[in-house]
Amino acid sequence: MTNKNKIKTSVRPLSPHLQIYRPSFTMMMSIMHRISGVILYFGSFLLLAWYISIVLGPEVYQLLNTLFSFFIIKVALFLFTWIFFHHLFGGIRHFIWDTGRGFGLNSIEWLARLTAILSFLSTLIIWFL
């Protein structure tokens, strides 16, 4: 067997991954966008339960409203509202990128910050107004 027939193997990774990159704010926002999508998927069952309780009658509706009045559930609903807005504004940010805009380093950072700020402010407006 000659050296020409041997296959070279590389020890370096095939593509960059989280152990290579230093975490940045925009990276965390991107990861949070994916996580928020999954949480919205499963959390939508709370909204569905509320709708079904309306159909099932006043007793079931009152029971669900009593469950939703517990502090821990209110905190979960508040966080669910924030996750909804975070995912909404993150989606708008991705839509802007789909148009070919906002790819400058400064724009990427500002769009990520704007997503975080607007999602928090929208949640506060919904819950306290």
Residue frames relative to the residue before (quaternion, step in Angstrom):
aa qw qx qy qz dx dy dz
M 1.0000 0.0000 0.0000 0.0000 0.00 0.00 0.00
T 0.2768 -0.7689 0.5568 0.1489 3.57 -0.86 0.95
N 0.6626 -0.5061 0.3793 0.4012 3.54 -1.30 0.27
K 0.5912 0.5929 -0.3676 0.4047 3.60 1.13 -0.52
N 0.6904 0.4922 -0.2784 0.4511 3.59 1.10 -0.61
K 0.5618 0.6016 -0.3953 0.4078 3.60 1.20 -0.25
I 0.3508 -0.7212 0.5624 0.2013 3.56 -1.07 0.83
K 0.3688 -0.7176 0.5494 0.2172 3.53 -0.91 0.97
T 0.1302 -0.7652 0.6246 0.0866 3.53 -1.01 0.81
S 0.2793 -0.7594 0.5710 0.1390 3.51 -1.08 0.80
V 0.3375 -0.7485 0.5352 0.1985 3.58 -1.03 0.73
R 0.5642 0.5917 -0.4023 0.4119 3.57 1.20 -0.12
P 0.5920 -0.5846 0.4040 0.3803 3.61 -1.15 0.53
L 0.5651 -0.6181 0.4331 0.3333 3.55 -1.16 0.61
S 0.7917 0.0023 0.0072 0.6109 3.59 1.07 -0.66
P 0.5978 -0.5673 0.4121 0.3884 3.59 -1.16 0.50
H 0.0687 -0.7884 0.6111 0.0148 3.56 -1.14 0.59
L 0.7770 -0.3891 0.2284 0.4389 3.59 -1.29 0.04
Q 0.6412 0.5217 -0.3450 0.4445 3.61 1.09 -0.49
I 0.6492 0.5116 -0.3180 0.4644 3.59 1.23 -0.35
Y 0.7398 0.4131 -0.2242 0.4814 3.58 0.87 -0.99
R 0.4137 -0.6503 0.5742 0.2762 3.53 -1.21 0.64
P 0.4942 -0.6786 0.4386 0.3207 3.64 -0.72 0.95
S 0.0748 -0.7765 0.6250 0.0284 3.56 -1.05 0.83
F 0.6839 -0.4841 0.3493 0.4194 3.54 -1.29 0.29
T 0.6736 0.4924 -0.3028 0.4606 3.59 0.91 -0.88
M 0.6135 0.5334 -0.3484 0.4667 3.61 1.09 -0.64
M 0.6629 0.4966 -0.3038 0.4708 3.58 0.95 -0.86
M 0.6350 0.5192 -0.3295 0.4675 3.59 1.05 -0.73
S 0.6374 0.5220 -0.3236 0.4653 3.58 1.02 -0.74
I 0.6544 0.4926 -0.3036 0.4867 3.56 0.96 -0.85
M 0.6536 0.5142 -0.3104 0.4604 3.58 0.98 -0.85
H 0.6006 0.5578 -0.3588 0.4465 3.60 1.09 -0.66
R 0.6659 0.4899 -0.2992 0.4765 3.58 0.96 -0.82
I 0.6580 0.5026 -0.3053 0.4703 3.58 0.93 -0.90
S 0.6555 0.5179 -0.3209 0.4463 3.59 0.93 -0.86
G 0.6080 0.5514 -0.3545 0.4479 3.60 1.06 -0.63
V 0.6601 0.4920 -0.3013 0.4811 3.57 0.97 -0.84
I 0.6564 0.5038 -0.3140 0.4655 3.60 0.93 -0.87
L 0.6389 0.5212 -0.3303 0.4595 3.60 0.98 -0.78
Y 0.6166 0.5552 -0.3454 0.4385 3.56 1.02 -0.78
F 0.7465 0.3900 -0.2234 0.4906 3.58 0.76 -1.01
G 0.6548 0.5289 -0.3123 0.4404 3.59 1.06 -0.70
S 0.5563 0.6117 -0.3975 0.3979 3.57 1.17 -0.41
F 0.5389 0.6104 -0.4085 0.4125 3.59 1.21 -0.27
L 0.5666 0.5666 -0.3879 0.4554 3.62 1.18 -0.43
L 0.6603 0.4895 -0.2966 0.4862 3.56 0.96 -0.88
L 0.6380 0.5216 -0.3162 0.4700 3.55 1.01 -0.80
A 0.6352 0.5188 -0.3286 0.4684 3.61 0.99 -0.79
W 0.6365 0.5224 -0.3279 0.4632 3.58 1.02 -0.77
Y 0.6582 0.4984 -0.3051 0.4746 3.60 0.94 -0.85
I 0.6641 0.4982 -0.3051 0.4666 3.58 0.91 -0.86
S 0.6311 0.5362 -0.3427 0.4436 3.59 1.03 -0.73
I 0.5919 0.5505 -0.3697 0.4581 3.61 1.11 -0.55
V 0.6787 0.4919 -0.2837 0.4658 3.56 0.96 -0.90
L 0.6944 0.5098 -0.2773 0.4255 3.59 0.99 -0.84
G 0.6736 -0.5190 0.2882 0.4403 3.59 1.22 -0.13
P 0.7023 -0.5107 0.3141 0.3839 3.53 -1.30 0.36
E 0.6231 0.5490 -0.3595 0.4256 3.61 1.04 -0.63
V 0.6762 0.4730 -0.2870 0.4866 3.57 0.91 -0.92
Y 0.6278 0.5357 -0.3278 0.4598 3.58 1.03 -0.82
Q 0.6672 0.4934 -0.2992 0.4710 3.59 0.93 -0.88
L 0.6225 0.5362 -0.3357 0.4608 3.59 1.04 -0.76
L 0.6800 0.4786 -0.2934 0.4716 3.57 0.89 -0.89
N 0.6365 0.5126 -0.3330 0.4703 3.59 1.02 -0.72
T 0.6145 0.5276 -0.3426 0.4761 3.58 1.10 -0.67
L 0.6478 0.5043 -0.3170 0.4749 3.61 0.96 -0.81
F 0.6863 0.4855 -0.2816 0.4625 3.58 0.97 -0.87
S 0.6153 0.5658 -0.3535 0.4198 3.62 1.20 -0.28
F 0.5065 0.6349 -0.4391 0.3842 3.63 1.22 -0.19
F 0.6149 -0.6027 0.3726 0.3462 3.54 -1.04 0.87
I 0.6778 0.5024 -0.3042 0.4424 3.59 0.83 -0.95
I 0.6412 0.5041 -0.3199 0.4821 3.60 1.08 -0.70
K 0.6272 0.5242 -0.3356 0.4683 3.59 1.05 -0.74
V 0.6275 0.5173 -0.3327 0.4775 3.58 1.02 -0.75
A 0.6522 0.5099 -0.3095 0.4679 3.58 0.96 -0.87
L 0.6640 0.4906 -0.3075 0.4731 3.61 0.98 -0.79
F 0.6058 0.5372 -0.3476 0.4728 3.58 1.10 -0.69
L 0.6765 0.4790 -0.2875 0.4798 3.58 0.91 -0.93
F 0.6181 0.5368 -0.3399 0.4628 3.58 1.07 -0.71
T 0.6319 0.5177 -0.3238 0.4774 3.58 1.05 -0.77
W 0.6520 0.4976 -0.3206 0.4738 3.58 0.93 -0.85
I 0.6461 0.5167 -0.3221 0.4602 3.60 0.95 -0.84
F 0.6103 0.5494 -0.3479 0.4523 3.58 1.04 -0.77
F 0.7160 0.4401 -0.2635 0.4735 3.58 0.78 -1.01
H 0.6041 0.5497 -0.3593 0.4513 3.57 1.05 -0.68
H 0.6816 0.4733 -0.2827 0.4811 3.57 0.92 -0.91
L 0.6184 0.5488 -0.3366 0.4506 3.59 1.05 -0.75
F 0.7281 0.4161 -0.2469 0.4856 3.58 0.75 -1.01
G 0.5940 0.5393 -0.3628 0.4740 3.59 1.15 -0.50
G 0.6367 0.5203 -0.3162 0.4733 3.56 1.08 -0.74
I 0.6270 0.5129 -0.3300 0.4847 3.59 1.05 -0.75
R 0.6227 0.5320 -0.3337 0.4668 3.59 1.03 -0.79
H 0.6745 0.4768 -0.2961 0.4796 3.59 0.92 -0.84
F 0.6101 0.5388 -0.3492 0.4642 3.59 1.10 -0.65
I 0.6175 0.5275 -0.3387 0.4750 3.59 1.02 -0.77
W 0.6581 0.4961 -0.3095 0.4743 3.57 0.96 -0.82
D 0.6181 0.5550 -0.3438 0.4379 3.60 1.06 -0.70
T 0.6575 0.4886 -0.3141 0.4800 3.59 1.17 -0.49
G 0.5633 -0.6239 0.3748 0.3911 3.59 1.27 -0.04
R 0.6008 0.5528 -0.3578 0.4533 3.58 1.27 0.18
G 0.7864 0.4019 -0.2463 0.3992 3.52 -1.35 0.23
F 0.4850 0.6871 -0.4263 0.3330 3.59 1.15 0.49
G 0.4475 0.6644 -0.4764 0.3626 3.59 1.22 0.08
L 0.6227 -0.5685 0.3695 0.3907 3.59 -1.05 0.66
N 0.6611 0.4949 -0.3053 0.4742 3.58 0.99 -0.82
S 0.6566 0.5196 -0.3074 0.4521 3.61 0.98 -0.84
I 0.6317 0.5355 -0.3341 0.4502 3.58 0.95 -0.83
E 0.6726 0.4978 -0.2904 0.4642 3.56 0.91 -0.93
W 0.6915 0.4795 -0.2844 0.4594 3.59 0.89 -0.91
L 0.6298 0.5196 -0.3408 0.4660 3.59 1.01 -0.70
A 0.6422 0.5092 -0.3237 0.4728 3.59 1.00 -0.75
R 0.6681 0.4886 -0.3005 0.4739 3.59 0.92 -0.85
L 0.6402 0.5247 -0.3172 0.4629 3.56 1.01 -0.81
T 0.6068 0.5486 -0.3422 0.4623 3.58 1.07 -0.72
A 0.6823 0.4830 -0.2884 0.4670 3.58 0.86 -0.93
I 0.6814 0.4937 -0.2926 0.4542 3.59 0.87 -0.94
L 0.6982 0.4755 -0.2824 0.4547 3.59 0.81 -0.99
S 0.6370 0.5202 -0.3437 0.4533 3.60 1.00 -0.71
F 0.6618 0.4964 -0.3059 0.4713 3.58 0.98 -0.81
L 0.6765 0.4889 -0.2976 0.4633 3.60 0.89 -0.91
S 0.6419 0.5227 -0.3249 0.4574 3.60 0.97 -0.79
T 0.6406 0.5175 -0.3229 0.4665 3.57 1.00 -0.78
L 0.6573 0.5015 -0.3132 0.4672 3.58 0.93 -0.85
I 0.6406 0.5222 -0.3285 0.4572 3.59 0.98 -0.83
I 0.6693 0.5005 -0.3057 0.4561 3.60 0.87 -0.91
W 0.7514 0.4282 -0.2331 0.4446 3.60 0.84 -0.91
F 0.8020 0.3178 -0.1580 0.4804 3.59 1.00 -0.66
L 0.6668 0.4451 -0.3396 0.4919 3.59 1.18 0.26
